[in-house]
Amino acid sequence: MIKLGVLDQVFISEGRSATAGLQESTCLAQAVEVFGYGRYWVSEHHSMRALAFSSPEVLIAHLAAATSRIRVGSGGIMLPHYSAYKVAENFRLLEALHPGRIDLGLGRAPGGMPLATRALQQDKYVDVAKYPQQVQDIVGYFYDDLPKGHSFEKLVAAPSIPTAPEIWLLGSSGESARIAASLGTSYAFAEFFSTPGGEEATQYYNEHFEQKPHLEDHPRSMIATLAICAETEEEANQLAMSSDLLFLGIRTGIEMPFLPSVQTARDYPYRESDLLHIQQSRERRVVGTPAQVKERLLQMGSDFNISEILINSPIHDPQARIRSYELIAEAFGMKE
């Protein structure tokens, strides 16, 4: 059976504040832990008005403290912006505070518009081609095993502890799958971006995985997808209108300052091209009743040859969002 987790971008819903959005995500993390979900990941995006945060490591500390069993992690840290040493220190500290519950998802995308990237990399030369070496350095820091001759061989990423976070490389392309396979890390494909090629990427990763010291002894891949569930198909489609409009704005360059309500989405003056784009995007999203959502997720698991899926559910009504995750958990027999 497919294992399920949560990917939360922590949207600011129309009519509410960033503080409210963070509180709603805390409540959601606590709820899905009870429902039986295995992971709760938060993303990294910069200078986006509709999002309530941009520092995953800070939010992970809060969410892990507010829960007791569920794994909490980043989906992900945009590593080229940062020092591998500092990322290792941050996540070792999180692991020390919450042993066996921390995931480090890493990405190489900028996570924002060019102006935000310039600010993050101010007075710093960044070579994205060094990303694989940065990942290897983090592994070395986590396990106190940097190679002999490394510039920082004698450096300790405090605190020195016996356990380490799980390392996942994230991506929406075949290149990320290639890097993950060659480095021996776990791999997650961002299916919720509606980017094609995910099946081929996970297949490549699974077939070319190379086992490396300290890491997994077998390939482990998953996807993150957008799924919205309700008791009826009509209600699910209505709830999905908020994310339809939000992602339409991202695609067309008309950035929404919030996750719109269903009413705002219903009243929006769509053009024919907008409706066509929404229709095409819906084909790669999972929206429907519990039975429909379960069937689609199981099919995706088979298509991608994976055993785990993270669910992203941008729903304006916080209670409807919690209920969506609850219905999916019930459909999969996770909720006792």
Contacts in CASP RR format, 6 or more apart in sequence:
PFRMAT RR
TARGET T0000
AUTHOR 0000-0000-0000
METHOD contacts of the structure
MODEL  1
MIKLGVLDQVFISEGRSATAGLQESTCLAQAVEVFGYGRYWVSEHHSMRA
LAFSSPEVLIAHLAAATSRIRVGSGGIMLPHYSAYKVAENFRLLEALHPG
RIDLGLGRAPGGMPLATRALQQDKYVDVAKYPQQVQDIVGYFYDDLPKGH
SFEKLVAAPSIPTAPEIWLLGSSGESARIAASLGTSYAFAEFFSTPGGEE
ATQYYNEHFEQKPHLEDHPRSMIATLAICAETEEEANQLAMSSDLLFLGI
RTGIEMPFLPSVQTARDYPYRESDLLHIQQSRERRVVGTPAQVKERLLQM
GSDFNISEILINSPIHDPQARIRSYELIAEAFGMKE
1 332 0 8 1.000
2 297 0 8 1.000
2 298 0 8 1.000
2 301 0 8 1.000
2 306 0 8 1.000
2 307 0 8 1.000
2 308 0 8 1.000
2 309 0 8 1.000
2 332 0 8 1.000
3 38 0 8 1.000
3 307 0 8 1.000
3 308 0 8 1.000
3 309 0 8 1.000
4 36 0 8 1.000
4 37 0 8 1.000
4 38 0 8 1.000
4 297 0 8 1.000
4 308 0 8 1.000
4 309 0 8 1.000
4 310 0 8 1.000
4 311 0 8 1.000
4 328 0 8 1.000
4 329 0 8 1.000
4 332 0 8 1.000
4 334 0 8 1.000
5 32 0 8 1.000
5 37 0 8 1.000
5 38 0 8 1.000
5 39 0 8 1.000
5 40 0 8 1.000
5 41 0 8 1.000
5 308 0 8 1.000
5 309 0 8 1.000
5 310 0 8 1.000
5 311 0 8 1.000
6 28 0 8 1.000
6 29 0 8 1.000
6 32 0 8 1.000
6 37 0 8 1.000
6 39 0 8 1.000
6 40 0 8 1.000
6 41 0 8 1.000
6 310 0 8 1.000
6 311 0 8 1.000
6 312 0 8 1.000
6 313 0 8 1.000
6 325 0 8 1.000
7 41 0 8 1.000
7 42 0 8 1.000
7 43 0 8 1.000
7 75 0 8 1.000
7 192 0 8 1.000
7 224 0 8 1.000
7 310 0 8 1.000
7 311 0 8 1.000
7 312 0 8 1.000
8 25 0 8 1.000
8 28 0 8 1.000
8 29 0 8 1.000
8 40 0 8 1.000
8 41 0 8 1.000
8 42 0 8 1.000
8 43 0 8 1.000
8 312 0 8 1.000
9 42 0 8 1.000
9 43 0 8 1.000
9 45 0 8 1.000
9 51 0 8 1.000
9 312 0 8 1.000
9 314 0 8 1.000
10 21 0 8 1.000
10 22 0 8 1.000
10 25 0 8 1.000
10 42 0 8 1.000
10 43 0 8 1.000
10 51 0 8 1.000
10 52 0 8 1.000
10 53 0 8 1.000
10 59 0 8 1.000
11 21 0 8 1.000
11 50 0 8 1.000
11 51 0 8 1.000
11 52 0 8 1.000
11 246 0 8 1.000
11 258 0 8 1.000
11 259 0 8 1.000
11 314 0 8 1.000
12 18 0 8 1.000
12 20 0 8 1.000
12 21 0 8 1.000
12 49 0 8 1.000
12 50 0 8 1.000
12 51 0 8 1.000
12 52 0 8 1.000
12 257 0 8 1.000
12 258 0 8 1.000
12 259 0 8 1.000
13 20 0 8 1.000
13 21 0 8 1.000
13 24 0 8 1.000
13 258 0 8 1.000
13 259 0 8 1.000
13 261 0 8 1.000
13 316 0 8 1.000
13 318 0 8 1.000
14 258 0 8 1.000
14 259 0 8 1.000
14 260 0 8 1.000
14 261 0 8 1.000
14 264 0 8 1.000
14 316 0 8 1.000
15 258 0 8 1.000
15 261 0 8 1.000
16 24 0 8 1.000
16 258 0 8 1.000
18 52 0 8 1.000
18 53 0 8 1.000
19 52 0 8 1.000
21 52 0 8 1.000
21 318 0 8 1.000
22 52 0 8 1.000
22 53 0 8 1.000
22 59 0 8 1.000
22 62 0 8 1.000
24 318 0 8 1.000
24 321 0 8 1.000
25 42 0 8 1.000
25 52 0 8 1.000
25 59 0 8 1.000
25 63 0 8 1.000
26 62 0 8 1.000
26 63 0 8 1.000
26 66 0 8 1.000
27 318 0 8 1.000
27 322 0 8 1.000
28 318 0 8 1.000
28 321 0 8 1.000
28 322 0 8 1.000
28 325 0 8 1.000
29 40 0 8 1.000
29 63 0 8 1.000
29 66 0 8 1.000
29 67 0 8 1.000
29 70 0 8 1.000
29 72 0 8 1.000
30 66 0 8 1.000
30 67 0 8 1.000
31 322 0 8 1.000
31 325 0 8 1.000
31 326 0 8 1.000
32 40 0 8 1.000
32 70 0 8 1.000
32 325 0 8 1.000
32 329 0 8 1.000
33 40 0 8 1.000
33 67 0 8 1.000
33 68 0 8 1.000
33 69 0 8 1.000
33 70 0 8 1.000
34 335 0 8 1.000
35 325 0 8 1.000
35 326 0 8 1.000
35 329 0 8 1.000
35 334 0 8 1.000
35 335 0 8 1.000
36 70 0 8 1.000
36 329 0 8 1.000
36 334 0 8 1.000
36 335 0 8 1.000
37 70 0 8 1.000
37 325 0 8 1.000
37 329 0 8 1.000
37 334 0 8 1.000
38 70 0 8 1.000
38 71 0 8 1.000
39 70 0 8 1.000
39 71 0 8 1.000
39 72 0 8 1.000
39 73 0 8 1.000
39 103 0 8 1.000
39 310 0 8 1.000
40 63 0 8 1.000
40 67 0 8 1.000
40 70 0 8 1.000
40 71 0 8 1.000
40 72 0 8 1.000
40 73 0 8 1.000
41 72 0 8 1.000
41 73 0 8 1.000
41 74 0 8 1.000
41 75 0 8 1.000
41 76 0 8 1.000
41 103 0 8 1.000
41 105 0 8 1.000
41 224 0 8 1.000
41 310 0 8 1.000
42 53 0 8 1.000
42 56 0 8 1.000
42 59 0 8 1.000
42 60 0 8 1.000
42 63 0 8 1.000
42 72 0 8 1.000
42 73 0 8 1.000
42 74 0 8 1.000
42 75 0 8 1.000
42 76 0 8 1.000
43 56 0 8 1.000
43 74 0 8 1.000
43 75 0 8 1.000
43 76 0 8 1.000
44 54 0 8 1.000
44 55 0 8 1.000
44 56 0 8 1.000
44 74 0 8 1.000
44 75 0 8 1.000
44 76 0 8 1.000
44 77 0 8 1.000
44 78 0 8 1.000
44 111 0 8 1.000
45 51 0 8 1.000
45 54 0 8 1.000
45 111 0 8 1.000
45 112 0 8 1.000
46 54 0 8 1.000
46 110 0 8 1.000
46 111 0 8 1.000
46 112 0 8 1.000
46 113 0 8 1.000
46 116 0 8 1.000
46 117 0 8 1.000
46 119 0 8 1.000
46 120 0 8 1.000
47 54 0 8 1.000
47 112 0 8 1.000
47 113 0 8 1.000
47 115 0 8 1.000
47 116 0 8 1.000
48 54 0 8 1.000
48 112 0 8 1.000
48 255 0 8 1.000
49 255 0 8 1.000
49 256 0 8 1.000
49 257 0 8 1.000
49 258 0 8 1.000
50 246 0 8 1.000
50 255 0 8 1.000
50 256 0 8 1.000
50 257 0 8 1.000
50 258 0 8 1.000
50 259 0 8 1.000
53 59 0 8 1.000
56 73 0 8 1.000
56 74 0 8 1.000
56 75 0 8 1.000
56 76 0 8 1.000
56 77 0 8 1.000
57 74 0 8 1.000
57 77 0 8 1.000
57 90 0 8 1.000
57 91 0 8 1.000
57 94 0 8 1.000
60 72 0 8 1.000
60 73 0 8 1.000
60 74 0 8 1.000
60 94 0 8 1.000
60 102 0 8 1.000
61 94 0 8 1.000
61 97 0 8 1.000
63 72 0 8 1.000
64 72 0 8 1.000
64 94 0 8 1.000
64 97 0 8 1.000
64 98 0 8 1.000
64 101 0 8 1.000
64 102 0 8 1.000
65 97 0 8 1.000
65 98 0 8 1.000
69 101 0 8 1.000
70 101 0 8 1.000
71 100 0 8 1.000
71 101 0 8 1.000
71 102 0 8 1.000
71 103 0 8 1.000
71 166 0 8 1.000
72 98 0 8 1.000
72 101 0 8 1.000
72 102 0 8 1.000
72 103 0 8 1.000
73 102 0 8 1.000
73 103 0 8 1.000
73 104 0 8 1.000
73 105 0 8 1.000
73 165 0 8 1.000
74 103 0 8 1.000
74 104 0 8 1.000
74 105 0 8 1.000
74 106 0 8 1.000
75 105 0 8 1.000
75 107 0 8 1.000
75 168 0 8 1.000
75 170 0 8 1.000
75 188 0 8 1.000
75 224 0 8 1.000
76 105 0 8 1.000
76 106 0 8 1.000
76 107 0 8 1.000
76 170 0 8 1.000
77 87 0 8 1.000
77 104 0 8 1.000
77 105 0 8 1.000
77 106 0 8 1.000
77 107 0 8 1.000
78 107 0 8 1.000
78 108 0 8 1.000
78 109 0 8 1.000
78 110 0 8 1.000
78 111 0 8 1.000
79 87 0 8 1.000
79 106 0 8 1.000
79 107 0 8 1.000
79 108 0 8 1.000
79 131 0 8 1.000
79 134 0 8 1.000
79 135 0 8 1.000
80 108 0 8 1.000
80 110 0 8 1.000
80 126 0 8 1.000
80 127 0 8 1.000
80 128 0 8 1.000
80 130 0 8 1.000
80 131 0 8 1.000
80 134 0 8 1.000
81 110 0 8 1.000
81 117 0 8 1.000
81 120 0 8 1.000
81 121 0 8 1.000
81 126 0 8 1.000
84 134 0 8 1.000
84 135 0 8 1.000
84 137 0 8 1.000
84 138 0 8 1.000
84 141 0 8 1.000
85 137 0 8 1.000
85 141 0 8 1.000
85 152 0 8 1.000
85 155 0 8 1.000
85 157 0 8 1.000
87 104 0 8 1.000
87 138 0 8 1.000
88 137 0 8 1.000
88 138 0 8 1.000
88 140 0 8 1.000
88 141 0 8 1.000
88 142 0 8 1.000
88 157 0 8 1.000
89 141 0 8 1.000
89 157 0 8 1.000
89 158 0 8 1.000
91 102 0 8 1.000
91 104 0 8 1.000
91 142 0 8 1.000
91 165 0 8 1.000
92 141 0 8 1.000
92 142 0 8 1.000
92 157 0 8 1.000
92 158 0 8 1.000
92 159 0 8 1.000
92 160 0 8 1.000
92 161 0 8 1.000
92 164 0 8 1.000
92 165 0 8 1.000
93 158 0 8 1.000
93 159 0 8 1.000
94 102 0 8 1.000
94 165 0 8 1.000
95 101 0 8 1.000
95 102 0 8 1.000
95 161 0 8 1.000
95 163 0 8 1.000
95 164 0 8 1.000
95 165 0 8 1.000
96 159 0 8 1.000
96 161 0 8 1.000
99 161 0 8 1.000
99 163 0 8 1.000
100 163 0 8 1.000
100 165 0 8 1.000
102 165 0 8 1.000
102 166 0 8 1.000
103 165 0 8 1.000
103 166 0 8 1.000
103 168 0 8 1.000
104 138 0 8 1.000
104 165 0 8 1.000
104 166 0 8 1.000
104 167 0 8 1.000
104 168 0 8 1.000
105 167 0 8 1.000
105 168 0 8 1.000
105 169 0 8 1.000
105 170 0 8 1.000
105 188 0 8 1.000
106 135 0 8 1.000
106 138 0 8 1.000
106 167 0 8 1.000
106 168 0 8 1.000
106 169 0 8 1.000
106 170 0 8 1.000
107 131 0 8 1.000
107 169 0 8 1.000
107 170 0 8 1.000
107 171 0 8 1.000
107 176 0 8 1.000
108 128 0 8 1.000
108 131 0 8 1.000
108 171 0 8 1.000
108 176 0 8 1.000
109 171 0 8 1.000
110 116 0 8 1.000
110 117 0 8 1.000
110 120 0 8 1.000
111 117 0 8 1.000
131 179 0 8 1.000
132 179 0 8 1.000
132 182 0 8 1.000
132 183 0 8 1.000
135 167 0 8 1.000
135 169 0 8 1.000
135 179 0 8 1.000
135 183 0 8 1.000
135 185 0 8 1.000
136 183 0 8 1.000
137 146 0 8 1.000
137 150 0 8 1.000
137 152 0 8 1.000
138 167 0 8 1.000
139 145 0 8 1.000
139 167 0 8 1.000
139 183 0 8 1.000
139 212 0 8 1.000
139 214 0 8 1.000
139 215 0 8 1.000
140 146 0 8 1.000
140 214 0 8 1.000
141 155 0 8 1.000
141 157 0 8 1.000
142 157 0 8 1.000
142 164 0 8 1.000
142 165 0 8 1.000
142 167 0 8 1.000
142 214 0 8 1.000
143 164 0 8 1.000
143 213 0 8 1.000
143 214 0 8 1.000
144 156 0 8 1.000
144 160 0 8 1.000
145 213 0 8 1.000
145 214 0 8 1.000
146 152 0 8 1.000
146 153 0 8 1.000
146 155 0 8 1.000
147 153 0 8 1.000
164 214 0 8 1.000
166 186 0 8 1.000
167 185 0 8 1.000
167 186 0 8 1.000
167 215 0 8 1.000
168 185 0 8 1.000
168 186 0 8 1.000
168 187 0 8 1.000
168 188 0 8 1.000
169 176 0 8 1.000
169 179 0 8 1.000
169 180 0 8 1.000
169 183 0 8 1.000
169 185 0 8 1.000
169 186 0 8 1.000
169 187 0 8 1.000
169 188 0 8 1.000
170 176 0 8 1.000
170 187 0 8 1.000
170 188 0 8 1.000
170 189 0 8 1.000
170 190 0 8 1.000
171 177 0 8 1.000
171 187 0 8 1.000
171 188 0 8 1.000
171 189 0 8 1.000
171 190 0 8 1.000
171 201 0 8 1.000
172 189 0 8 1.000
172 190 0 8 1.000
172 193 0 8 1.000
172 195 0 8 1.000
172 198 0 8 1.000
173 195 0 8 1.000
173 201 0 8 1.000
174 197 0 8 1.000
174 198 0 8 1.000
174 200 0 8 1.000
174 201 0 8 1.000
174 204 0 8 1.000
176 187 0 8 1.000
176 189 0 8 1.000
176 201 0 8 1.000
177 187 0 8 1.000
177 189 0 8 1.000
177 201 0 8 1.000
177 202 0 8 1.000
177 204 0 8 1.000
177 205 0 8 1.000
178 204 0 8 1.000
178 205 0 8 1.000
178 208 0 8 1.000
180 186 0 8 1.000
180 187 0 8 1.000
180 205 0 8 1.000
181 187 0 8 1.000
181 204 0 8 1.000
181 205 0 8 1.000
181 208 0 8 1.000
181 209 0 8 1.000
181 210 0 8 1.000
181 219 0 8 1.000
182 208 0 8 1.000
182 210 0 8 1.000
183 210 0 8 1.000
183 212 0 8 1.000
183 215 0 8 1.000
184 209 0 8 1.000
184 210 0 8 1.000
184 211 0 8 1.000
184 212 0 8 1.000
184 215 0 8 1.000
184 216 0 8 1.000
185 215 0 8 1.000
185 216 0 8 1.000
186 216 0 8 1.000
186 219 0 8 1.000
186 220 0 8 1.000
186 221 0 8 1.000
186 222 0 8 1.000
187 202 0 8 1.000
187 205 0 8 1.000
187 219 0 8 1.000
187 220 0 8 1.000
187 221 0 8 1.000
187 222 0 8 1.000
188 221 0 8 1.000
188 222 0 8 1.000
188 223 0 8 1.000
188 224 0 8 1.000
188 310 0 8 1.000
189 198 0 8 1.000
189 201 0 8 1.000
189 202 0 8 1.000
189 221 0 8 1.000
189 222 0 8 1.000
189 223 0 8 1.000
189 224 0 8 1.000
189 304 0 8 1.000
190 223 0 8 1.000
190 224 0 8 1.000
191 198 0 8 1.000
191 223 0 8 1.000
191 224 0 8 1.000
191 225 0 8 1.000
191 284 0 8 1.000
191 300 0 8 1.000
191 304 0 8 1.000
192 224 0 8 1.000
192 225 0 8 1.000
192 226 0 8 1.000
192 285 0 8 1.000
192 312 0 8 1.000
194 247 0 8 1.000
194 281 0 8 1.000
194 284 0 8 1.000
194 285 0 8 1.000
198 223 0 8 1.000
198 304 0 8 1.000
199 303 0 8 1.000
199 304 0 8 1.000
199 305 0 8 1.000
202 221 0 8 1.000
202 223 0 8 1.000
202 304 0 8 1.000
202 305 0 8 1.000
202 306 0 8 1.000
203 305 0 8 1.000
205 219 0 8 1.000
205 221 0 8 1.000
206 219 0 8 1.000
206 221 0 8 1.000
206 305 0 8 1.000
209 218 0 8 1.000
209 219 0 8 1.000
211 217 0 8 1.000
211 218 0 8 1.000
220 308 0 8 1.000
221 304 0 8 1.000
221 305 0 8 1.000
221 306 0 8 1.000
222 306 0 8 1.000
222 307 0 8 1.000
222 308 0 8 1.000
222 309 0 8 1.000
222 310 0 8 1.000
223 300 0 8 1.000
223 301 0 8 1.000
223 304 0 8 1.000
223 306 0 8 1.000
223 309 0 8 1.000
223 310 0 8 1.000
224 309 0 8 1.000
224 310 0 8 1.000
224 311 0 8 1.000
224 312 0 8 1.000
225 284 0 8 1.000
225 285 0 8 1.000
225 286 0 8 1.000
225 297 0 8 1.000
225 300 0 8 1.000
225 309 0 8 1.000
225 310 0 8 1.000
225 311 0 8 1.000
225 312 0 8 1.000
226 243 0 8 1.000
226 285 0 8 1.000
226 286 0 8 1.000
226 311 0 8 1.000
226 312 0 8 1.000
226 313 0 8 1.000
226 314 0 8 1.000
227 285 0 8 1.000
227 286 0 8 1.000
227 287 0 8 1.000
227 293 0 8 1.000
227 296 0 8 1.000
227 297 0 8 1.000
227 311 0 8 1.000
227 312 0 8 1.000
227 313 0 8 1.000
227 324 0 8 1.000
227 328 0 8 1.000
228 236 0 8 1.000
228 239 0 8 1.000
228 240 0 8 1.000
228 243 0 8 1.000
228 285 0 8 1.000
228 286 0 8 1.000
228 287 0 8 1.000
228 288 0 8 1.000
228 313 0 8 1.000
228 315 0 8 1.000
228 324 0 8 1.000
229 236 0 8 1.000
229 287 0 8 1.000
229 288 0 8 1.000
229 289 0 8 1.000
229 290 0 8 1.000
229 293 0 8 1.000
229 313 0 8 1.000
229 324 0 8 1.000
229 325 0 8 1.000
229 327 0 8 1.000
229 328 0 8 1.000
229 331 0 8 1.000
230 236 0 8 1.000
230 239 0 8 1.000
230 288 0 8 1.000
230 289 0 8 1.000
230 320 0 8 1.000
230 323 0 8 1.000
230 324 0 8 1.000
230 327 0 8 1.000
231 289 0 8 1.000
231 290 0 8 1.000
231 327 0 8 1.000
232 289 0 8 1.000
233 288 0 8 1.000
233 289 0 8 1.000
233 292 0 8 1.000
236 287 0 8 1.000
236 288 0 8 1.000
236 289 0 8 1.000
236 324 0 8 1.000
237 287 0 8 1.000
237 288 0 8 1.000
238 262 0 8 1.000
239 262 0 8 1.000
239 315 0 8 1.000
239 316 0 8 1.000
239 317 0 8 1.000
239 320 0 8 1.000
239 324 0 8 1.000
240 282 0 8 1.000
240 285 0 8 1.000
240 287 0 8 1.000
241 262 0 8 1.000
241 265 0 8 1.000
241 266 0 8 1.000
242 259 0 8 1.000
242 260 0 8 1.000
242 261 0 8 1.000
242 262 0 8 1.000
242 264 0 8 1.000
242 265 0 8 1.000
242 314 0 8 1.000
242 315 0 8 1.000
242 316 0 8 1.000
243 259 0 8 1.000
243 314 0 8 1.000
243 315 0 8 1.000
244 265 0 8 1.000
244 278 0 8 1.000
244 281 0 8 1.000
244 282 0 8 1.000
245 256 0 8 1.000
245 260 0 8 1.000
245 264 0 8 1.000
245 265 0 8 1.000
245 268 0 8 1.000
246 256 0 8 1.000
246 259 0 8 1.000
246 260 0 8 1.000
246 314 0 8 1.000
247 281 0 8 1.000
248 254 0 8 1.000
248 274 0 8 1.000
248 277 0 8 1.000
248 278 0 8 1.000
248 281 0 8 1.000
249 255 0 8 1.000
249 256 0 8 1.000
251 277 0 8 1.000
252 274 0 8 1.000
259 314 0 8 1.000
259 316 0 8 1.000
260 268 0 8 1.000
260 316 0 8 1.000
261 316 0 8 1.000
262 316 0 8 1.000
262 317 0 8 1.000
270 278 0 8 1.000
286 293 0 8 1.000
286 296 0 8 1.000
286 297 0 8 1.000
286 300 0 8 1.000
287 293 0 8 1.000
290 327 0 8 1.000
290 328 0 8 1.000
290 330 0 8 1.000
290 331 0 8 1.000
291 331 0 8 1.000
293 327 0 8 1.000
293 328 0 8 1.000
293 331 0 8 1.000
294 328 0 8 1.000
294 331 0 8 1.000
294 332 0 8 1.000
297 309 0 8 1.000
297 328 0 8 1.000
300 309 0 8 1.000
301 307 0 8 1.000
301 309 0 8 1.000
311 325 0 8 1.000
311 328 0 8 1.000
313 321 0 8 1.000
313 324 0 8 1.000
313 325 0 8 1.000
315 321 0 8 1.000
315 324 0 8 1.000
326 335 0 8 1.000
329 335 0 8 1.000
END
